């Protein structure tokens, strides 16, 4: 999935530390880049949450992928509230029993929208996982903007599989696909845009579902979303941009993944 840069879809440090530990995520190049190239805005379908987003009024919206590479910035998926993530976040906030008192993984969290929604809906703990260091910094800033406590995880070898007690959101850049399924719920927003990733991810998610983990996916009809093995739970009309999605409204559904027999 690429952002609109190529029109293709596939307070004080002391106050910040009070809400979000792991100070390195709040300082340095990624955080500075995010502050300079985004503005706080609420996604249309989730107006109760503010995110650092690229909008038409900030330079990031118009930068090409080549320009970003020269600045040392990977494609900024974290800077957009994708339709699948918005729908899943809306569903979680409207159906709090989905995550309440449970250990939750938000896989491919991007901006952290779904993770923050799960925390606000009463999840016992949330692990927000994204392999992009810029996404990790964005999640930390977005947690702060929404008054949600978070902590940055050390390398996997030094940490348990789920978020530590006492922090609502734990941020990791580990690739957790293939790890032992230690979560009660896995949330996946808009991740079926690339075939190798989708196949690898869906195989693992099906194995997780088979051992009792509840897996929920938000998807607006991406090319590699599974044709079977899911149950549609809700559908939303998500306002979006023609530059981002080639249309102004994207019909997007939330699904429950069924276990893979024989996995």
C-alpha positions in Angstrom: 0.0 0.0 0.0 1.4 3.4 -1.0 0.3 6.8 0.2 -1.1 9.6 -2.0 2.5 10.7 -2.8 2.1 8.3 -5.9 -1.7 8.0 -5.9 -1.5 4.2 -5.5 -3.2 2.1 -2.9 -1.8 -1.2 -2.2 3.6 19.6 25.3 7.0 19.3 27.1 9.3 16.3 27.4 8.5 15.9 31.1 4.8 15.8 30.5 5.2 13.4 27.6 7.2 11.1 29.7 4.3 11.0 32.2 2.1 9.4 29.6 4.6 7.6 27.3 7.9 6.1 28.5 10.7 5.1 26.2 11.9 8.7 25.6 13.9 7.7 22.4 10.6 7.4 20.6 9.7 11.0 21.4 13.0 12.5 20.3 15.4 12.2 17.4 14.9 12.1 13.6 11.6 10.2 13.3 9.7 12.2 16.0 11.1 15.5 14.6 10.1 14.5 11.1 6.6 13.6 12.2 6.0 16.8 14.1 7.3 18.9 11.1 5.3 17.1 8.5 1.9 16.3 10.0 -0.9 18.0 11.9 -3.2 16.6 14.6 -6.5 15.6 13.0 -9.3 13.2 13.8 -10.1 10.5 11.2 -13.7 10.9 9.9 -15.0 7.6 11.2 -13.3 8.0 14.6 -13.7 11.6 15.6 -12.9 10.9 19.3 -9.2 10.1 18.5 -6.6 12.6 17.3 -3.6 11.5 15.2 -0.6 13.0 13.6 -1.6 12.8 10.0 -0.5 14.0 6.6 -3.2 16.2 5.3 -3.5 18.4 2.2 -2.1 21.4 4.1 1.2 19.8 5.1 4.2 19.1 2.7 4.3 15.3 3.3 1.0 14.9 1.3 2.8 16.0 -1.9 6.2 14.4 -1.4 7.2 11.6 -3.8 8.6 8.3 -2.6 12.0 9.3 -4.1 12.0 12.6 -2.1 11.2 10.6 1.1 14.1 8.2 0.4 16.5 11.1 0.2 15.4 12.2 3.7 15.8 8.6 5.0 12.1 8.1 5.5 10.3 4.9 4.4 6.9 5.2 2.8 4.8 6.8 5.6 1.9 4.5 6.0 1.6 5.7 9.6 0.7 9.2 8.3 -2.7 8.1 7.0 -5.8 6.7 8.6 -6.5 3.9 6.1 -10.1 2.8 5.6 -9.7 -0.7 7.1 -8.1 0.7 10.2 -10.8 3.3 10.7 -13.6 0.7 10.3 -11.9 -1.7 12.8 -11.3 1.1 15.3 -14.9 2.2 15.0 -16.1 -1.4 15.5 -13.9 -1.9 18.6 -15.1 1.4 20.2 -18.8 0.5 19.5 -18.4 -3.2 20.6 -16.1 -2.8 23.6 -16.7 -6.4 24.7 -14.5 -7.4 21.8 -11.4 -6.3 23.7 -12.4 -5.4 27.2 -10.2 -7.0 29.9 -8.2 -8.9 27.2 -4.6 -9.0 26.0 -4.7 -7.5 22.5 -2.2 -7.4 19.5 -2.6 -4.7 16.9 -0.7 -6.1 14.0 0.8 -3.6 11.5 -0.5 -0.8 13.7 0.7 2.1 11.5 -0.5 5.3 13.3 -1.7 3.3 16.3 -5.4 4.2 15.7 -6.7 0.6 16.3 -4.3 0.1 19.3 -5.5 3.4 20.9 -9.1 2.4 20.3 -8.6 -0.9 22.0 -6.9 0.8 25.0 -9.8 3.2 25.3 -12.3 0.3 24.9 -10.9 -1.3 28.1 -8.3 -3.8 26.8 -6.1 -5.2 29.7 -3.0 -4.6 27.6 -2.2 -3.8 23.9 0.9 -4.6 21.9 1.1 -2.2 19.0 3.4 -3.9 16.4 4.9 -2.3 13.3 8.4 -2.9 11.8 8.8 0.8 10.8 10.7 2.9 13.4 8.8 6.0 12.1 5.5 4.2 12.9 6.8 3.5 16.4 7.5 7.1 17.0 4.1 8.1 15.5 2.3 5.7 17.8 4.1 7.2 20.8 3.2 10.8 19.8 -0.4 9.7 19.1 -0.7 8.0 22.5 0.4 11.2 24.1 -2.1 13.2 22.1 -4.9 10.9 23.4 -3.8 10.6 27.0 -3.0 6.9 26.7 0.1 5.5 28.5 2.6 3.6 26.5 6.1 2.1 26.7 8.6 1.1 24.0 9.6 -2.5 24.1 13.2 -3.6 24.3 14.4 -6.3 21.8 12.3 -9.4 21.8 14.9 -11.5 23.5 14.7 -9.3 26.6 10.9 -9.1 26.8 7.9 -11.4 27.3 5.5 -12.1 24.5 2.7 -9.7 25.6 2.6 -6.2 26.9 3.7 -5.6 30.5 1.2 -5.0 33.2 0.7 -1.3 34.1 1.0 0.1 30.5 -2.0 0.3 28.3 0.0 0.1 25.1 3.4 -1.4 24.4 5.1 -0.5 21.2 7.4 -2.9 19.3 9.2 -2.9 16.0 9.6 -6.7 16.1 8.1 -8.8 13.3 5.7 -10.7 15.4 4.3 -12.9 12.6 5.1 -16.4 13.5 5.5 -15.8 17.2 3.6 -17.9 19.7 0.0 -16.7 19.9 0.0 -15.2 23.4 -2.9 -12.8 22.9 -6.6 -13.2 23.5 -7.4 -10.9 20.5 -5.5 -9.9 17.3 -6.7 -6.8 15.4 -5.6 -6.3 11.8 -6.5 -3.2 9.9 -5.9 -2.9 6.1 -3.0 -5.3 5.7 -4.0 -7.4 2.7 -2.4 -5.1 0.1 0.7 -7.1 -0.8 0.6 -10.8 -1.7 3.7 -12.2 0.1 2.8 -10.4 3.3 -0.9 -11.3 3.1 -0.2 -15.0 2.6 2.3 -15.2 5.4 0.2 -13.2 7.7 -3.1 -15.0 7.0 -1.5 -18.4 7.5 -0.2 -17.4 10.9 -3.5 -15.7 11.9 -5.5 -18.8 11.0 -3.2 -20.9 13.2 -3.7 -18.3 16.0 -7.5 -18.6 15.5 -7.3 -22.3 15.7 -5.7 -22.2 19.2 -8.5 -19.8 20.5 -7.3 -16.3 19.6 -10.1 -14.1 18.3 -8.9 -12.4 15.1 -10.6 -9.4 13.6 -9.8 -7.8 10.3 -10.8 -4.4 8.8 -10.7 -4.4 5.0 -12.1 -2.2 2.2 -11.7 -4.8 -0.5 -7.9 -5.1 -0.9 -6.7 -7.5 -3.6 -5.3 -10.2 -1.3 -8.1 -10.3 1.3 -9.1 -14.0 1.7 -12.1 -15.0 -0.5 -13.3 -17.5 2.2 -12.8 -18.3 5.9 -14.2 -15.0 7.3 -17.4 -13.8 8.8 -18.6 -10.3 8.0 -19.6 -8.5 11.3 -20.2 -4.9 10.2 -19.8 -2.6 7.2 -19.1 1.2 7.2 -18.9 3.9 4.6 -15.6 5.5 5.3 -15.0 9.1 4.0 -11.6 9.2 2.2 -9.7 11.1 -0.4 -9.7 10.5 -4.2 -5.9 10.8 -4.0 -5.7 8.2 -1.3 -8.3 5.7 -2.5 -9.5 7.0 -5.9 -12.9 7.6 -4.4 -14.5 9.8 -1.8 -16.3 7.0 0.1 -14.8 3.6 0.7 -17.2 0.8 1.8 -15.2 -1.1 4.4 -16.1 -4.2 6.5 -15.0 -5.8 9.7 -14.6 -9.5 9.7 -13.9 -12.3 12.1 -11.4 -14.9 10.9 -12.3 -18.5 11.2 -9.7 -21.1 12.2 -7.9 -22.9 9.4 -8.8 -26.6 9.5 -5.9 -28.9 9.3 -3.3 -26.1 10.1 
